[in-house]
Amino acid sequence: MMKVLRRNSLSTYIRRASCVAFLLFAVCAIFQVGSAFADNTVMGSLEFKGKTKVEKTSGVWVDGEYVGYLKELKGSKQVSLLPGNHDILVRQDGYEDFRQSITIQPGEKQVISVVMARAPEQPMPTVTSQIKIDVMPKRAAVFVDGQFAGHVGEFEGAGRAMLIAPGPHHIRIALPGYNTFETDVTTVANQKVQVKTELAKSSEPLPDPLLKAQPSASVESTPQAPPSPQ
């Protein structure tokens, strides 16, 4: 009789312990959902709009950090920000920087309409070379001689290439969350060069200074021809 009672007591204890564990799990799950919901209501977001291909392919920096090119910053890549003041910078090769300071309220969504204005004309080289960029991810930023040139997707594929003055050039390809790739090329007139690689993803990539926004005047580079027609 004592054995039966002990077995029943043990079964009851196990059932109660299971119920307690389940309740604790449920409470934790509710707390996490509530926290995520609270974060979503506190965070603001940005939507970028541009009418032409120039704006849509321009690089975007928020608070001095490169976040991607304008057209891709939506859905899972939408820019979310804490409430407060923020600085927006948009860059495109051959165009003046677009700058705007904003103030985000909790849960607010702001629309940034970007219009790029052409920079003063620079003398273009009479002869050029072509550089094709075949790099993954295709959204990575491309810098030539320290100047933002665009993102990889603009310079790869049929009919796409970067036209550049013959001579030595330093190419740097960077994206937050990845290790930066850089290489030096020396081209001659009418030569076609391909740069092909895949950026290595890293949980602790070395910081890349070119992904930090700097005044355009501080950057010196060789004048480049516009991308080849598609």
N, C-alpha and C positions, 0 to 999 in steps of 0.2 A: 504493500500500500504506500509506503514511504517513497519507493522508487517511482511510482506513478505520479505522485504529487510533485516530486522534484522535476520529473520530465515536463509536466504541465507548467510548472513555474518557469522552467528554462524556455519553453516555447513562448510563453507570455512575454518574457523579458526580451526575447529576440524580436517578437512582433512590435513591441513598444519601441525598441531601439531603431527598428527599420522605419517606423512612423516618424520618429524624431529626426532621423537622418533625411527623410524625404521632405519634411517641413523645412529643415534648414536649407536644403538644396533649393526649394521653391522660393524661400525668402531671398536667398542670394541671387537667384535668377531675376526676381522682380526688382531687386535693388540695381542690378546691372542694366536692365532695360530702362529703369527710371533714370539712371545716370546718363545713359546714351541719349535718351529723349531730352534730358536737361541740357546736355552738351549741344544737341541740335538746335534747341531753342535759343541758346546763348550765342552760338557762332553765327556770324553773318557770312554772306557769300557775294561773289562778283560774277557778273555775266559780261563778256566782252563782245562788242559788235563792230564789224568793219565791212564796208561796202565792196571794196575791191580786193583783188588777190594780194596787192601790196600790204594792205592792213592784215589780211587773214594769215599771211605767212610771217608776219613780224614777230620778233621775240619779245616776251613780256617778263619784266622784273617787278616783284612786289616787295617793298621794304628792302631793296637792295639785293634780293635773291632771285635768280632766274627760275621761272616756274614752267616755261614751255612756250610754244608759239600760239598765237591768238586763237586760231581756228579750233585747236584741240582742247581748249580749256572749258570743257562742259562735261556733264555726266559725272563719271567717276574721277575725272581730272579737273572738276570745277574747283576754283580757288575758294577756300573757306578761311575766314579770318576772325580773330577775336575782336570784340567791340573796341573802338578807339580810332586813332588817326593812323592812316597808312599812305604810303607814297607809291604811285604807279609810274612805271617807266616802260615805254614801248620803243623798240629799235628796229630799223630796217636799213640795210646797206644802201647808201645813196640818198637817204632821207633824214630830215631833222628828227631829233628825239621828240617823242610825244610824252609829256609829263603831266600828271594830275595828282593832287592831294585830296584825299577823301576822309570822311569820318563815318564809320560803320556803327550802327546801333544794334543791340541784341536781336538776333533773328532776322535782320534786315537783308534784303537782296538788292544790290545796286547794279545798274547797267552802265558800263563804260563804253561810250561810243568813240571809237578811235579813228582819227583822220590824220594820215601821214602827209607832211608837206615836203616837197623835194628840196634837197640841200643845194647850195650854190654849185653850179656845174664845175667839175674838175676835168682837166685835160685827160682824155682817154688814150690808151696806148694804140698806136697805129697797127701793131701786130699783137696777136694774143696766143696764149696756150690754153688748153682745156684740161680741167681737173674734174674727174667724176668721183663722187664720194659714195661708196657702197659700204655702209656701216649700219649695224644694228645696236640699239634701237634707232629707227629712222627719225624719231623726234629729237634726237640729240642736237645740241647747238654746235655750229661750225664757226671757228674763228680762224682768220687768215692774217698772219702778221699782227696779231693782237687785236684785230677788229672783228666784230660780229658780222658774219656774212650771211647767215640764215640757218635753217635746220637741214639735216641730212636729206630728207625727202625731196628737197628742191634740187638736189644735184646728183640724183641717181635715176637710172632707168633710161629708156630710149628717148633720145632727143633732149636730154637734160645734162648739163655740165656747167661748171663755173669757168667763165672766161677771165683770164688773168694775164697780167704783163709777164713776158718771159723773164726768167731769172730765179734767184733763190727765194723760197717762201717757207714760212713755218706754219704748219697746219695743226690745229688743236681741236679735238672733238670732246665735248663734255656734257654731262647730264647729272643732276643730283641723284645720289644713290648708286652711282657707277664710278669706276676708276677712269680717270681721264686718259685719252690716247693722244699722243702728239708725234709728229714726224716732220722732217725737213725734206723738201723737194726742190730740185733745180730744173727748170724747164727751158726749152728753146722755142723759137717761133713755130707756131702751128703744131706743136707736139701735144699728144693726148696722154694724160697720166691718170691712173686709177689708184685711189686709196681705198683699200678694202680691209675691214676688221670687224670684230664684235666686241663691244665694251663689256668688261667684266663687272658683274653686279657685286656690290660690297655693302656690308652693314656698317662699315666704318671707312668710307672712302676718304682719301686725302682732300682737304678743301681746295677748290680750284678758284684762284683769284679772278679769272675771267667770268665766272658765274656771278660775281659780285658786281653790282652796277657801279660804274665809274663815269665821270664826266667825259663826253666825247672828245673834248679838247685835249685830254691827257693821252689820247691814243694816237700814235703815228703809224701810218701804214701806206703801202704802195697803192695808188689808185687802181681800182678794179673795173673791168668792163661788166655790164649787167649780165645776168644768167642768159645762156643761149636760148633762143626762141624754141617753144615746144611745138 
